Amino acid sequence: MKHRMLGIVLIVILGLTGCSKKEPLPPISEWDRNQDPYFKVQFNYPKGWFKGGESGKITFTSSSAAVEKFFDPTSKDAPDGAQILVSYEKQDTLKTLDGFVQDERTDMSASGFDLKPVEPATVDGTPALKFTYSGRYNNKTVIEATRVYILKDSVLFKATFWAFNDYFEPYKAVIDTFASTAQLPKAKGVKVDESIPSSTYETLKNDILEISYPTNFNPLQPAPKGEVTFTLMLQGYRNDSNVLVDVRPAKKLALEKVVEQNTKFYKPTSTGQATIDGNKASYLNYSLTKDVASRAYFIVKNDKIYRVIINYYKPSEKDFLPAFEKSVASLRIK
């Protein structure tokens, strides 16, 4: 009888364990708008999703850690996630929208994806086509996606919402939101200089600092080296124009001593004083290469040195310097 009761208890425990459910994914409660002036499409995306991409392509991913999963779906280290990828490419062919879609469906079917029927759609008043597909990479990784195609003025626009495992259903509204909020470029209009900072800003917040930056700049966090404990790079279209923030121990040095020790490395053309987040700051103006102006700010707080370097294309100073000074003024040290 004791053995029977023990067996019953084990069955109940195993049954309860088997019925345990995963915590539901957090719902999308707010939306931001992609207004990157050198990306041709504006649209709404979930607030807080990680921004990435390159020329002609932009992505927003549910977490920065999940980005790797979309490069390597079989990765054991990258967590599951969801992503919307929007791209465009000028076409030098008379192929129709239906032709582009059918060609891609043929390739995807040959790769083993399960395709659902094509459906008509509309994006910014322009006829579009969309379909959903799915596939399995291994016994633990399933991907499901919906892709929208638009052909306008010989440019093929594609928006793909794809997600791994349990992430598709909770976030599939992302692709519908894209279709209902997207604004495609006009055939004629004023050409935007893609290299200069945007007039709209986003804000990055973490345990180290908070800073605002132009929406057409990407925040990058390279691995710190040496005594540096934190590094942030705000990089735009031009490689010579950016903002760098790093943090290192002050080792009990006062601001004046820090500036004195660093001056010899910069050979400044002029110096100045500023206040950043209520803290006294000193800066050095210098130039290390032709047509590129630079400025290094130094702040000492909590026995740490916060250095902010701005580099910008000198012939476009009127566009870059005020934008970067606005970012520096927004800096909040935690």
C-alpha positions in Angstrom: 0.0 0.0 0.0 2.9 2.4 0.8 4.4 1.7 -2.6 1.1 2.4 -4.3 0.7 5.7 -2.4 4.2 6.7 -3.3 3.5 6.0 -6.9 0.4 8.1 -6.8 2.3 11.0 -5.2 4.9 10.8 -7.9 2.3 10.8 -10.6 0.6 13.9 -9.1 4.0 15.7 -8.8 5.0 14.9 -12.3 1.6 15.8 -13.6 1.8 19.2 -11.9 5.3 19.8 -13.2 4.2 18.9 -16.7 1.3 21.3 -16.6 3.5 24.3 -15.5 3.2 27.1 -18.0 5.8 29.6 -19.2 5.5 33.2 -18.1 3.7 35.1 -20.8 5.8 37.5 -22.9 5.3 41.2 -22.0 2.8 42.8 -24.3 3.5 45.8 -26.5 2.2 48.8 -24.6 3.9 51.7 -26.5 5.2 52.4 -29.9 7.9 54.6 -31.3 8.3 55.9 -34.8 11.3 55.3 -37.1 12.0 58.7 -38.6 15.6 58.0 -39.7 16.1 60.7 -42.3 18.4 58.6 -44.4 16.1 55.6 -44.4 13.4 55.9 -47.0 10.5 54.5 -44.9 8.9 55.8 -41.8 6.8 53.4 -39.6 5.9 52.6 -36.0 7.7 49.9 -34.1 7.5 48.6 -30.5 9.1 51.1 -28.0 12.3 49.8 -26.5 13.1 47.4 -29.3 16.8 47.3 -30.3 17.7 49.2 -33.5 20.2 47.9 -36.0 20.7 47.6 -39.8 22.8 49.1 -42.5 22.4 51.0 -45.8 19.0 50.2 -47.3 18.0 48.0 -44.4 16.8 48.6 -40.8 15.8 46.2 -38.0 14.1 46.5 -34.7 14.6 43.4 -32.4 12.8 42.5 -29.2 16.1 42.5 -27.3 19.8 43.2 -28.2 20.7 39.7 -27.1 18.3 38.1 -29.6 19.9 39.9 -32.6 22.5 37.0 -32.9 19.6 34.5 -33.3 18.6 36.1 -36.6 22.1 35.7 -37.9 22.5 32.2 -36.6 19.1 30.5 -35.9 20.8 27.4 -34.5 22.8 29.4 -31.9 22.6 27.8 -28.5 23.6 31.0 -26.7 21.3 33.6 -28.3 17.8 33.7 -26.8 14.6 33.6 -28.8 13.1 36.8 -30.0 11.1 38.7 -32.6 12.3 41.2 -35.2 10.9 43.4 -37.9 13.3 43.9 -40.9 12.5 46.6 -43.5 14.6 47.0 -46.7 14.4 48.5 -50.1 16.4 48.2 -53.4 16.2 50.0 -56.7 15.2 47.6 -59.5 16.6 47.7 -63.0 14.0 45.3 -64.4 10.4 45.5 -65.6 9.4 42.5 -63.4 6.0 43.0 -61.7 5.3 42.9 -58.0 3.7 39.4 -58.4 6.8 38.3 -60.3 9.1 39.3 -57.4 6.9 37.5 -54.9 6.6 34.3 -56.9 10.3 34.1 -57.5 11.0 34.5 -53.7 8.3 31.9 -52.9 9.9 29.5 -55.3 13.3 29.9 -53.5 11.8 29.6 -50.1 9.8 26.5 -50.9 13.0 24.9 -52.3 14.7 25.7 -49.0 12.0 23.8 -47.1 9.8 26.6 -45.8 6.0 26.0 -45.5 4.3 28.8 -47.4 0.7 30.1 -46.9 -1.2 31.7 -49.8 -0.4 35.2 -51.0 -2.9 37.9 -49.8 -3.4 41.5 -51.1 -2.5 44.4 -48.9 -2.2 48.1 -49.0 0.7 50.2 -47.6 0.6 54.0 -47.7 -2.1 53.8 -50.4 0.1 51.6 -52.6 -1.0 48.0 -53.5 1.1 45.3 -51.8 1.3 41.6 -51.4 1.9 39.5 -48.3 2.2 36.0 -47.1 3.1 34.0 -44.0 5.6 31.2 -43.9 7.3 28.9 -41.3 10.1 26.5 -41.0 12.0 24.3 -38.5 15.8 24.6 -38.1 16.1 21.8 -35.5 13.9 20.2 -32.9 14.1 23.2 -30.6 14.0 26.1 -33.2 10.9 27.0 -35.2 10.6 30.2 -37.1 7.3 31.9 -38.3 7.1 35.0 -40.3 5.0 37.4 -42.4 6.5 39.3 -45.3 5.0 42.3 -47.1 6.2 43.4 -50.6 5.6 46.8 -52.2 6.8 48.0 -55.6 6.8 51.8 -56.1 8.8 53.9 -58.5 11.0 51.0 -59.5 12.0 50.4 -55.8 11.1 47.1 -54.2 10.2 47.5 -50.5 10.1 44.5 -48.2 9.0 44.3 -44.6 9.5 41.0 -42.7 8.3 40.2 -39.2 9.8 37.0 -38.1 10.0 35.4 -34.7 11.3 32.2 -33.0 9.1 29.7 -31.2 6.7 31.4 -28.8 7.4 34.9 -30.0 5.3 35.1 -33.1 1.8 35.0 -31.8 2.2 37.7 -29.0 4.0 40.1 -31.4 2.5 39.5 -34.8 0.6 42.8 -34.7 4.0 44.4 -35.4 3.7 43.7 -39.2 0.1 45.0 -39.3 1.2 48.1 -37.5 3.9 48.5 -40.1 1.4 48.2 -42.9 -1.0 50.7 -41.4 1.6 53.4 -40.3 4.3 53.2 -43.0 5.0 56.2 -45.1 6.9 55.5 -48.4 9.1 58.2 -50.0 7.5 60.5 -52.5 8.6 60.3 -56.2 9.7 64.0 -56.1 10.7 66.2 -53.2 13.6 67.8 -51.4 16.6 65.5 -51.1 17.6 65.0 -47.5 21.4 65.0 -46.8 21.7 61.6 -45.2 25.1 62.4 -43.6 24.0 65.2 -41.2 22.4 64.6 -37.8 18.6 64.3 -37.6 16.6 67.0 -35.9 14.7 64.3 -33.9 16.4 62.5 -31.0 16.2 59.2 -29.2 17.4 58.5 -25.6 19.6 55.7 -24.4 19.4 54.8 -20.7 21.4 52.3 -18.8 23.0 51.8 -15.3 25.9 54.1 -16.2 24.3 57.1 -17.9 21.5 58.6 -20.0 22.1 60.5 -23.2 20.0 61.7 -26.2 21.3 61.3 -29.8 20.0 62.0 -33.3 17.7 59.2 -34.6 20.0 58.6 -37.6 22.9 57.7 -35.3 23.4 54.1 -34.0 24.5 53.5 -30.4 27.3 50.9 -30.2 28.9 49.6 -27.0 32.4 48.2 -27.8 34.0 46.0 -25.2 36.0 48.2 -22.8 39.8 47.9 -22.9 42.5 48.5 -20.3 41.3 50.6 -17.3 38.1 51.7 -19.2 35.0 50.2 -17.6 32.4 51.4 -20.1 32.4 52.6 -23.7 29.6 54.1 -25.9 29.9 55.2 -29.5 27.2 57.1 -31.3 27.9 56.6 -34.9 26.2 58.2 -38.0 26.5 57.9 -41.7 30.0 59.5 -41.8 32.8 57.6 -40.2 34.6 60.8 -39.2 31.6 62.2 -37.3 30.6 60.6 -34.0 30.3 60.9 -30.2 32.4 58.7 -27.9 31.7 58.3 -24.2 34.0 56.3 -21.9 34.4 55.8 -18.1 37.5 54.9 -16.2 38.8 55.2 -12.5 39.9 58.7 -11.4 42.2 57.3 -8.7 41.4 60.2 -6.4 42.6 62.8 -9.1 40.7 66.1 -9.2 39.4 67.4 -12.5 42.2 69.9 -12.9 44.8 67.2 -12.5 43.0 65.0 -15.0 42.9 67.7 -17.6 46.6 68.6 -17.0 47.7 65.0 -17.5 45.6 64.7 -20.7 46.4 68.0 -22.4 49.8 66.7 -23.8 48.0 64.0 -25.7 45.6 66.3 -27.5 47.7 69.4 -28.3 44.6 71.6 -28.0 44.0 74.7 -30.1 41.8 76.1 -27.3 40.2 75.1 -24.0 37.0 75.9 -22.2 34.7 75.2 -19.2 31.2 73.8 -19.2 28.6 72.3 -16.8 27.3 68.8 -17.6 24.5 67.3 -15.4 25.4 69.9 -12.7 29.0 68.9 -12.7 32.0 71.1 -13.6 33.6 70.0 -16.9 36.6 71.1 -18.9 37.1 70.6 -22.6 39.9 70.8 -25.2 39.4 71.7 -28.8 41.8 70.0 -31.2 42.2 68.4 -34.7 44.0 65.2 -35.5 43.3 65.1 -39.2 42.4 67.5 -42.1 38.7 68.7 -42.2 37.8 66.9 -38.9 37.4 69.0 -35.7 37.3 67.3 -32.3 36.5 68.2 -28.7 37.2 66.2 -25.6 35.2 66.9 -22.4 36.3 65.7 -19.0 34.1 65.2 -15.9 35.1 63.7 -12.5 32.4 62.3 -10.4 32.3 59.4 -7.8 36.0 58.9 -8.3 35.5 58.2 -12.0 36.6 60.1 -15.1 33.8 60.5 -17.7 35.3 61.5 -21.1 33.1 62.7 -23.9 34.7 63.1 -27.3 32.9 64.6 -30.3 34.4 64.4 -33.8 32.7 66.1 -36.8 33.3 67.0 -40.4 34.5 70.6 -40.2 33.0 71.9 -43.5 29.5 71.0 -42.0 30.2 72.4 -38.5 26.9 74.3 -38.5 25.0 71.0 -38.8 27.2 68.7 -36.6 28.4 70.9 -33.7 25.0 72.1 -32.4 23.6 68.6 -32.7 26.5 67.0 -30.8 26.5 69.8 -28.2 22.8 69.0 -27.6 23.7 65.4 -27.0 26.5 66.4 -24.5 24.1 68.7 -22.7 21.6 65.9 -22.3 24.1 63.6 -20.6 23.0 62.4 -17.2 25.5 60.5 -15.0 24.2 57.8 -12.7 
